[in-house]
Amino acid sequence: MKKNTTTIIMVGIISVLAAVLTGVLIFLKKQPPQVRAVIQSIATIQPLEADSSLWGVNFPNEYSSLLQTANNKTPTTYGGSAKKSYLTEDPRLVLLFMGYPFSKDYNQPRGHENTLIDIRATKRVTATTHATCYSCKSSDNPGLWAQMGMEAYDAKLFSDMTPDINNPIGCANCHEAGSMRLVITNPAVEVAFQSEGVDWRTFTRQQMRSAVCANCHVTYYFTGENKVLTVPWANGMSVEAIIQYEDGVNFSDWIYPDAGTPIMKARHPDYELFSANSTHFKAGVSCADCHMPYLRDGAMKYSSHDIMSPLLDPQQSCGQCHTDVENVLARVSVIQDTVYQAKISTEDALIDAIIAIKAAAAKSDSAPSLLDEARSLHRHAQFMWDFISSANSMGFHNPDEALRILRNATDLARQAQMKAAQAAGDASLLTTGVYELMDPKPTPMP
């Protein structure tokens, strides 16, 4: 009898709990979907408004934090926003970019408020430079692209476009006025997504918190006489797919002097690298989660627009997910040190290959077919190295992919050196460590 009573009581409890759970589920189902809080606008922002201070009337916290990017001058071990020359920090780059403007001037990018100051000061801009070089530097661009079209914009000279470019990167580069929706504003990136069969408008807001960074933080090249900005994703976003695409259209940025190699230049492929199944990408983390962490001003929660390296404020950036921030910083240090050493090894291999190819090219009796193979290997190796070297984070955005690419680049560079030695029939061209023997070391070209 006692056993039956216990059973009846348990059944009763379970029935009550089931009824309560059913009631809660029905209640939740009837609730309206959650939406983000709508802040009452003080000022009406016109579509594609380039002046971020006008947006700041409605969003003072975001705007005031954006202005702080003008004074982010703190370096990290491998990055930050300090004003420094990559060429003096690593003279190997002078050799790797010989014959191209990057051998004259190649500086670490500073905060977004400095974009126009820095692009107008670089020695890489000359009288023949096209306006394309303004593409990732100003919030005036979305309006100008809408008015002119990208091809007409890019066809103008840099100097001729300068009077129309008055604002550094700002609100209009990432947001739709009124709704404040995150949007792709760069027509070249829109075309690139389309070439992959991707409609960014279907992305979640969290996905867009990375995708808007792709408005600028992607690799690209200039097409044709008008130097039209092109993002080479038609075959995919991996480094191999991009090489295959640029090989297919027979593109090169310059011909390496005396070696004859048609070289492709990679440019900050941060979105490509991060989205290549990196640990954080697979976990659903966005660029903004780390570089624009949420802050509070009283009851107001907002995303900091003082965009910087997470290492400059790790408690605020990393600490939102990780409880042991010191352990995270130690791990970051190990990863970046490892990638840096791999990068330097690749650079040394590339320099050895370049010296060998130049020597083989100078010999009249070198085998042309073997020499062409050496050049092709050099071309691919250098782009793969540059894919990692020109990206931010010293590999941390995707350590496995960074090390994979550098390993393959080193292998291709050594193959290029061997092909050059075979072409010339000269085993002395297999000498390694050429850079370390150079005295004095290279300095930036005038």
Secondary structure, DSSP 4 states (H G I P E B T S, - for coil): -HHHHHHHHHHHHHHHHHHHHHHHHHHHHTSPPP-PPPPPPSSPPPTT---HHHHHHH-HHHHHHHHGGGG---B-SS-BS---BHHHH-THHHHHTTTSGGGT--B----GGGHHHHHHH-TT--TT-BGGGGTTT-TTHHHHHHHH-HHHHHHSBHHHHGGG----S-GGGTB-TTT--B----HHHHHHHHHTT--GGGS-HHHHHHHGGGGTSS--EEETTTTEEE---TT-SSHHHHHHHHHHTT--SEEPTTT--EE------HHHHHTTT-HHHHTT--HHHHHS-EEEETTEEEE------GGGSHHHHGGGT-S-HHHHHHHHHHHHHHHHHHHHHHHHHHHHHHHHHHHHHH-TTS-HHHHHHHHHHHHHHHHHHHHHHSSSSTTTTSHHHHHHHHHHHHHHHHHHHHHHHHHHT-GGGG---HHHH-SSPP----
